[in-house]
Amino acid sequence: MISKKTLSNNITFVSHYLENASSCAIGFYFSVGSRMEGEGEHGISHFTEHLLFKGTLSRTTHDIACTFDRLGGMVNAFTEKDTVCAYSVVPALDASPLTALDLLCDMSENCIFPAEEIERERAVVLNEIFSVEDDAEESALEEAARLVWKNQSLSRSITGSQKEVSALKREDIIRWYEKYFKTGELLVIATGKFDPLLFEERLIKLPLHKKALAYPQELHDKNVNYWTKGTLFAKAKFTQCQLYTLYPFSMPISYADYCTLLVFNSLMGESMSSRLFESLREKSGLCYSVYSFFSCYEDTAFWAVFVSCERKNVLAVVSKLKKEIESVKENISDGEIEAAKAHILGEEFLGGTDTEFLLRRHQRHLAMGFSIKETEEILSCIRSVRKNDIINLVNKLLAEENRTFLSYGPSLPAKVKKECL
């Protein structure tokens, strides 16, 4: 049974009770991220996310860690451009779900940010920034965001730079926490086996929060993020070239179009039997890593292909990418559509009993302006995707005049660059 309600303190609470579940997943989603950060604040959302675990009025860092460990579950957090999430998955035993909820509530309301913990965690975050800079794939994605949304909110790095994070002060973090975590917009989702009424009673005890905006009528970032199209080259220390081909599209989209996009993305580059995987890796041996994906924000979105290859293979990869993209505009078989559907249907069906999967699914649907959906409704919509739906999507999405191509890595000869145009 799924329920969505706005509590008296403006917290949005989504409850998905599963009688036969053996676990309970709980997610606290705060409406803040790197795109909300201004000058002197870059990296503060991510840094604050780390510090949620570093002590409250009644619990030390050690207490928080020990409590989750003794529950036999897990706790984690992440920051995106428009969301910070702290979540836990625990066994549905005795009072374990309520204990996990109480601890997440405590972290969202009562963090004290001890100075010594801030400095210790600052060193951890700086190491994470080093790690991102050392990861070719992550660095390339950040570079792509910086270039396609030049000097705009979506171009901002989630972690911030070493210089920016080093300059953040304790009072800045406390102010950010109180504005966006303690009293900002909050979505809480619980899935699995737990007592919804007891959960609601605990959540109502939290402070008054900012009322959630009504998306898509209202947006958190009213500044339009303009897309930079064309062919871009960025030099980096890595030995392989990280190649991105990106196509923007507008938000919001309908749920039917979302399901069509899922099917198209699966047949194009998400699975091992997809066109791009078979063409560039299995048949040609041009690369190790190749896949497609899409990312959606409140006001804009994009579909992308990523390939990591040797410098000498760039032209061959670009040529095959162009051919596959042109080919899919003209020739999509019924067989590959059905194979893509089967792949997605299997994932969604298995996920229908996975509490963490459901947690992420519900949040994604709400963030895109969709209603909460039962698994069977989702399966039905995917089954209903037709060939003409995909053809119409492809013709609209893969418009060459909007395409952006990025090569990130070693310098390319002028002749190769010219061929990439």
Long-range contacts (C-beta under 8 A, 24 or more apart in sequence): 2-372, 2-374, 3-196, 4-372, 6-211, 6-212, 7-200, 7-203, 7-204, 8-204, 9-203, 9-204, 9-206, 9-207, 9-208, 9-209, 10-185, 10-186, 10-208, 10-209, 10-210, 10-211, 10-212, 11-186, 11-187, 11-188, 11-203, 11-204, 11-206, 11-209, 12-185, 12-186, 12-187, 12-188, 12-212, 13-188, 13-189, 13-190, 13-199, 13-200, 13-203, 14-187, 14-188, 14-189, 14-190, 14-362, 14-366, 14-372, 15-190, 15-196, 15-199, 15-200, 16-189, 16-190, 16-191, 16-192, 16-358, 16-362, 16-372, 17-192, 17-193, 17-194, 17-196, 18-191, 18-192, 18-193, 18-353, 18-355, 19-193, 20-193, 20-353, 21-92, 21-191, 21-192, 21-193, 21-353, 21-355, 22-91, 22-92, 22-192, 22-193, 23-73, 23-89, 23-90, 23-91, 23-92, 23-192, 23-193, 23-355, 24-89, 24-90, 24-91, 24-92, 24-96, 24-97, 24-100, 24-190, 24-191, 24-192, 24-193, 24-194, 24-355, 25-87, 25-88, 25-89, 25-189, 25-190, 25-191, 25-192, 25-355, 25-356, 25-358, 25-359, 26-87, 26-88, 26-89, 26-90, 26-97, 26-100, 26-101, 26-104, 26-188, 26-189, 26-190, 26-359, 27-85, 27-86, 27-87, 27-187, 27-188, 27-189, 27-190, 27-359, 27-360, 27-363, 28-85, 28-86, 28-87, 28-104, 28-107, 28-108, 28-186, 28-187, 28-188, 29-83, 29-84, 29-85, 29-186, 29-187, 29-188, 29-189, 29-363, 30-83, 30-84, 30-85, 30-108, 30-180, 30-181, 30-184, 30-185, 30-186, 31-82, 31-83, 31-180, 31-184, 31-185, 31-186, 31-187, 31-212, 31-213, 31-220, 32-82, 32-83, 32-84, 32-176, 32-180, 32-181, 32-184, 33-79, 33-80, 33-81, 33-82, 33-83, 33-84, 33-158, 34-79, 34-80, 34-81, 34-156, 34-157, 34-158, 34-160, 35-81, 35-82, 35-153, 35-154, 35-156, 35-221, 35-297, 36-82, 36-153, 36-180, 36-220, 36-221, 37-156, 37-160, 40-164, 40-167, 40-172, 41-168, 41-172, 41-176, 42-156, 42-157, 42-160, 42-161, 42-164, 43-125, 43-157, 43-158, 43-159, 43-160, 43-161, 43-164, 43-165, 43-168, 44-160, 44-168, 44-172, 44-173, 44-176, 45-79, 45-84, 45-158, 45-176, 45-180, 46-79, 46-84, 46-125, 46-158, 46-159, 46-160, 47-121, 47-122, 47-125, 47-160, 47-165, 47-168, 47-173, 48-84, 48-173, 48-176, 48-177, 48-180, 48-181, 49-77, 49-78, 49-79, 49-84, 49-86, 50-77, 50-121, 50-124, 50-125, 51-111, 51-113, 51-117, 51-118, 51-121, 51-173, 51-177, 52-77, 52-86, 52-107, 52-108, 52-111, 52-181, 53-77, 53-107, 54-111, 54-113, 54-114, 54-117, 54-118, 54-121, 55-111, 55-112, 55-113, 55-114, 55-117, 56-106, 56-107, 56-109, 56-110, 56-111, 56-112, 57-106, 57-110, 57-112, 58-106, 58-110, 59-103, 59-106, 61-117, 64-103, 64-107, 67-99, 67-103, 68-100, 68-103, 71-96, 71-99, 71-100, 72-96, 73-100, 75-100, 75-103, 79-158, 80-158, 81-153, 81-154, 81-156, 81-158, 81-297, 82-220, 82-221, 82-297, 82-298, 82-367, 83-363, 83-367, 84-180, 84-181, 85-363, 87-356, 87-359, 89-355, 89-356, 92-192, 92-193, 92-194, 97-190, 97-192, 97-193, 97-194, 97-195, 97-199, 98-194, 98-195, 98-198, 98-199, 98-202, 101-190, 101-194, 101-199, 101-202, 101-203, 102-202, 105-202, 105-203, 105-205, 105-206, 108-181, 108-182, 108-186, 108-206, 109-182, 109-206, 109-207, 111-177, 111-181, 113-170, 113-173, 113-174, 113-177, 115-170, 118-170, 118-173, 122-165, 122-166, 122-168, 125-159, 125-165, 126-162, 126-165, 126-166, 128-159, 129-159, 129-160, 129-161, 129-162, 129-165, 130-162, 132-159, 136-236, 136-238, 136-240, 136-242, 136-308, 136-408, 136-409, 137-242, 137-289, 137-306, 137-308, 139-236, 139-238, 139-242, 139-408, 140-236, 140-242, 140-244, 140-306, 140-406, 140-408, 140-409, 141-244, 141-306, 143-234, 143-236, 143-406, 143-408, 144-244, 144-246, 144-304, 144-404, 144-406, 144-408, 147-228, 147-232, 147-234, 147-404, 147-406, 148-227, 148-228, 148-246, 148-248, 148-302, 148-404, 149-225, 149-226, 149-227, 149-228, 150-228, 152-223, 152-225, 152-226, 153-221, 153-223, 153-225, 154-225, 154-297, 154-300, 182-207, 183-207, 183-208, 183-209, 183-210, 184-209, 184-210, 185-209, 185-210, 185-211, 185-212, 185-213, 187-212, 187-363, 187-366, 189-359, 189-362, 189-363, 191-355, 191-356, 191-358, 191-359, 191-362, 192-355, 192-358, 215-252, 215-298, 215-367, 215-369, 216-251, 216-252, 216-298, 216-369, 219-298, 219-299, 220-298, 221-298, 221-299, 224-299, 225-297, 225-299, 225-300, 227-300, 227-302, 227-402, 227-404, 228-404, 229-401, 229-402, 229-403, 229-404, 230-404, 230-405, 231-404, 231-405, 231-406, 231-417, 231-420, 231-421, 232-404, 232-405, 232-406, 232-407, 233-406, 233-407, 233-411, 233-412, 233-417, 234-406, 234-407, 234-408, 235-409, 235-410, 235-411, 236-408, 236-409, 236-410, 238-408, 238-409, 238-410, 239-311, 239-409, 239-410, 240-308, 240-309, 240-310, 240-311, 240-409, 240-410, 241-308, 241-309, 241-310, 241-311, 241-314, 241-407, 241-408, 241-409, 241-410, 241-412, 242-306, 242-307, 242-308, 242-406, 242-407, 242-408, 242-409, 243-306, 243-307, 243-308, 243-309, 243-314, 243-317, 243-318, 243-321, 243-405, 243-406, 243-407, 243-408, 244-304, 244-305, 244-306, 244-404, 244-405, 244-406, 244-408, 245-304, 245-305, 245-321, 245-325, 245-403, 245-404, 245-405, 246-302, 246-303, 246-304, 246-305, 246-403, 246-404, 246-405, 246-406, 247-302, 247-303, 247-304, 247-397, 247-398, 247-399, 247-402, 247-403, 247-404, 248-300, 248-301, 248-302, 248-402, 248-404, 249-300, 249-301, 249-302, 249-303, 249-396, 249-397, 250-300, 250-301, 251-296, 251-297, 251-298, 251-299, 251-300, 251-301, 251-368, 252-368, 252-369, 253-296, 253-301, 253-368, 255-370, 255-373, 255-381, 256-381, 256-384, 256-385, 256-389, 257-393, 258-368, 258-370, 259-378, 259-381, 259-382, 259-384, 259-385, 260-385, 260-389, 260-390, 260-393, 261-294, 261-303, 261-393, 262-344, 262-382, 263-337, 263-340, 263-341, 263-344, 263-382, 263-385, 263-390, 264-340, 264-390, 264-393, 264-394, 264-397, 265-292, 265-293, 265-294, 265-303, 266-340, 266-341, 266-343, 266-344, 267-332, 267-336, 267-337, 267-339, 267-340, 268-292, 268-305, 268-324, 268-328, 269-293, 269-305, 270-343, 271-340, 271-343, 273-339, 273-343, 274-340, 275-324, 275-327, 275-328, 275-336, 276-305, 276-307, 276-321, 276-324, 279-320, 279-324, 280-307, 280-317, 280-320, 280-321, 284-316, 284-320, 286-313, 286-316, 286-317, 286-320, 287-313, 287-317, 296-367, 296-368, 298-367, 303-397, 311-409, 311-410, 311-412, 314-407, 314-412, 314-416, 314-420, 315-416, 315-419, 315-420, 318-405, 318-419, 318-420, 325-398, 328-394, 328-398, 329-394, 329-395, 329-398, 332-387, 332-390, 332-391, 332-394, 334-387, 337-385, 337-387, 337-390, 341-382, 341-383, 341-385, 344-382, 345-379, 345-382, 345-383, 348-375, 348-378, 348-379, 348-382, 349-375, 349-379, 351-375
